[in-house]
Amino acid sequence: MTVTREQRLLEAFATLADTLVAGFHVVDLLQNLVDTSQDVLDVTAVGLLLADENRGLELVASTSEESRLVETIQLGANAGPCIQCFRTGKVVSLPDIRDAPEEWSGFRDSAREQGFLSVCAIPLRLRDTTIGALNLFSTTTGALDEGDIRAAQALADVATIAILQQRALRASDVIREQLQLALNSRVLIEQAKGMLAYTHDVGMEEAFRLLRDYARRNQLPLAQVAEGLVQRNLVF
């Protein structure tokens, strides 16, 4: 039976909704968001930038090493469509990366080197509060379909509400701790990826797949599995 795009979107929302429970881990929620976005939207790769307690952006989730590298370069230069999306709280579409303004040259050159030709940045925003940006990369030129943009914004809204809901339930410093925990956890995940890449003699993307699959099979948070590997309490 052929699964329609609408069915896949419904399943995606259901999967995201399953994470909206007490004790959910921000890293798992956001990794699920980028994986889902790549699966159901007409894009090649997805990255997600999240603001820390000082409003500084960090990369917390990506679907490929190529998108991770482009996001890292963009953060280093503090300039690009994803940065602008976060600052303005508005969708930023760049149908042809080669047309990027000169002040985005670092992003433009890095994106082209990794094979990306277009990008659309979607804000993680609720009313006047923007906490990050969901960035959709494609290896072809052209603006993202309006239907995909609306779907991506809806997926981003679910994640944003889940995170900001903690503020309503707890003291305001708890949400800052949650966001900071997500950033700290990502460091552990990158270390674990490096260890798996070395021990299994595979690339970083395959290493992350091994890490993610182990976490899913055993119903464990990504950060917990990563910490176990880094602390050498876990081997696989």
NORHUBEL-V476820 format. One record per helix or strand of 2 or more residues. SS is the DSSP state (H for helix, E for strand). FROM is the first residue (numbers start at 1). TO is the last residue. If there is no record, write none. Layout:
[[SS FROM TO] [SS FROM TO]]
This chain:
[[H 5 18] [H 26 40] [E 45 51] [E 57 62] [H 65 77] [H 81 88] [E 92 94] [H 97 99] [H 102 113] [E 118 126] [E 129 138] [H 146 169] [H 172 200] [H 204 217] [H 222 230]]
